[in-house]
Amino acid sequence: MFFPGVRRRALHVPHAVVPFALASFAILVTLLAWAAFAHSQAGFNGTSPPLPDIASIGSVAYTIPGKDFDDLVVRPADASVAPQVIATFANSGSTGYHIHGAASPLGDRIAVVSLDPFATRASGRLSLVEVNDRAVVAIEGNFDYFTRIAWSPDGARVAAVRYLDSPSGKTQSVVEVDVETGMIRPVAEFADALDVVPVGYSFDSSRLFVVVVDQKGSNLYMERAGKSQLVAELSPGRTRDWSLSPDGSRLAFVDILAGGSRTFVGRTLVVATGAVTTLPAEKDQVGSSWLPGSPIPAFGGPGGAWQLSQPDAQNAYLIPGAWSPDANYLVATVYADGSERDGRAATSLELVARETAEAQSTRTVLSELSGAAFLGWVHNLN
């Protein structure tokens, strides 16, 4: 098994992305609006999800793509032990379709989407991998290979998308999977949409948020107890790179614009009010993330908040994945636009240690293979 070596290079990770006064004001407005919104929802029981053991969630889960099989790898951020393969899946590598997925907020399981050789995108497989005992549980039925995975904060449910045969055209069904039983419950259907994306749950796990991109633009829906309703408009056009804040109160996304000096613009929706704000930038913003404890998202791309201070090539930039729960590490995909391989921009999946008063930030290459994917932060292996 090949694991790329370690390189150490500089990355500028700012200690704050907005002035303190702006951040404080945003926190106050968001908390007041979200409290009113949550209180207005019938049946809100005020319960909180089980808190993850932050001290034990210190490992990165990612994939190493191969010709016929992909490996799911777990590596401690501090490199205290070597990376370990905890599961292997067949892929459709000949078409470039490798495994992807997302780790549970509790760090104990990983939902993996795979595609068998020569299968169509509507025949994707969903599996749940136990991190510590490495057991793999296959969920019955087919899923959209391109589905986004959303975990409830309590780790009890996972949402994904299936295709349905419909006389009226393409219909996408959002379903919830009970992690313990494997039972599947359809929760919402959308016809003739370009994208149907489960983006996350409310903090108490009672409400599922879904972005739908269709001819009407990009809109956020909320599903609760089998009923879905329109919450807010994100944009009259297409959007991408959606990221729900950990408390479920705000949604960061990238608006795709036609014409002008910028094509990709980072914006934030306050779920309770429907208000959309824009973070200023002079260049395109791509990808979004939430630094733990921050009320403001940070975007990647040439105009993003996270910038390479010593890039290997001109115009290099990064797209953030997710911060570790203790906010000491960030996993990101680095694009080196100035260096192409086989006609494509060279990329690498990297682990970034945040700059502190005692040490500068460092970058560790996890993989430089095309198709490598970051799955999330998980428990350290026993």
Disulfide bonds with the S-S distance in Angstrom:
none
